[in-house]
Amino acid sequence: MKTKKEDILAISSICNRAMELGIFEQKIDLLMDINHWHQEKPIDLEKLAGFDDFNFMHDVVGIYRHFDRVNKICGGCFEPRAAAYDKEEK
């Protein structure tokens, strides 16, 4: 599935905020992880961007730590607070 341009812009903005908060130094890895996660398990990007710092960091760090980069799957039992899917359906 190809990511929409507006989603890439939103994800890029989210990554910029994560860098400004000092929780990440490299944007590209985080951008790819959030994009892959969003394709497999949709994220409400607007909701994530609007979170306070604590909830924002919870989701961004959780996505980064629980994304399996080798197999390109959302790993572990982590559920982002900004999930845009029915958590009961997973």
C-alpha positions as CSV (number, residue, x, y, z in Angstrom):
1,M,0.0,0.0,0.0
2,K,1.3,3.4,-0.9
3,T,1.3,6.1,1.8
4,K,-0.7,9.2,1.0
5,K,1.3,12.4,0.7
6,E,-0.6,14.1,3.5
7,D,0.2,11.1,5.8
8,I,3.9,11.4,5.0
9,L,3.8,15.1,5.8
10,A,2.0,14.4,9.1
11,I,4.4,11.6,10.0
12,S,7.3,13.9,9.2
13,S,5.9,16.6,11.5
14,I,5.5,14.0,14.2
15,C,9.2,13.0,13.8
16,N,10.3,16.6,13.9
17,R,8.5,17.0,17.2
18,A,10.1,13.9,18.6
19,M,13.5,15.3,17.6
20,E,12.7,18.7,19.2
21,L,11.7,16.9,22.4
22,G,15.2,15.2,22.3
23,I,13.9,11.6,22.3
24,F,15.4,10.9,18.8
25,E,18.4,12.2,16.9
26,Q,17.7,10.5,13.5
27,K,14.5,11.2,11.7
28,I,14.6,8.6,8.9
29,D,14.4,5.5,11.1
30,L,11.5,6.8,13.1
31,L,9.7,8.1,10.0
32,M,9.9,4.6,8.4
33,D,8.8,2.8,11.5
34,I,5.7,5.0,12.0
35,N,4.9,4.8,8.3
36,H,5.1,0.9,8.4
37,W,3.1,0.8,11.6
38,H,0.5,3.1,10.1
39,Q,0.1,0.9,7.0
40,E,-0.3,-2.3,9.1
41,K,-2.3,-0.8,12.0
42,P,-3.6,2.6,11.2
43,I,-2.7,5.5,13.5
44,D,-4.8,8.6,14.0
45,L,-2.0,10.9,13.0
46,E,-3.9,14.1,13.9
47,K,-4.7,12.7,17.4
48,L,-1.0,11.7,17.9
49,A,0.2,15.1,16.8
50,G,-2.2,16.8,19.3
51,F,-1.2,14.7,22.3
52,D,0.5,16.3,25.3
53,D,4.2,15.5,25.6
54,F,3.7,12.5,27.9
55,N,1.2,10.6,25.7
56,F,3.0,11.7,22.5
57,M,6.3,10.2,23.8
58,H,4.4,7.0,24.9
59,D,3.2,6.3,21.4
60,V,6.3,7.4,19.5
61,V,8.8,5.5,21.6
62,G,6.4,2.5,21.9
63,I,6.1,2.3,18.1
64,Y,9.9,2.6,17.7
65,R,10.7,0.0,20.3
66,H,8.0,-2.5,19.2
67,F,8.3,-2.4,15.4
68,D,10.1,-5.5,14.1
69,R,12.3,-4.0,11.4
70,V,13.5,-7.4,10.1
71,N,10.1,-8.8,9.4
72,K,8.3,-5.4,8.9
73,I,5.6,-6.2,11.5
74,C,4.2,-4.5,14.5
75,G,5.6,-6.5,17.4
76,G,4.9,-7.2,21.0
77,C,1.7,-6.3,22.7
78,F,2.1,-2.6,22.3
79,E,-1.0,-0.6,21.4
80,P,-0.6,3.1,20.6
81,R,-3.1,5.4,22.4
82,A,-3.7,7.1,19.0
83,A,-4.6,3.8,17.3
84,A,-7.2,4.3,14.6
85,Y,-8.4,0.7,14.5
86,D,-10.6,-1.4,16.8
87,K,-8.2,-2.9,19.3
88,E,-10.6,-5.8,19.8
89,E,-10.2,-6.9,16.1
90,K,-6.4,-7.3,16.1
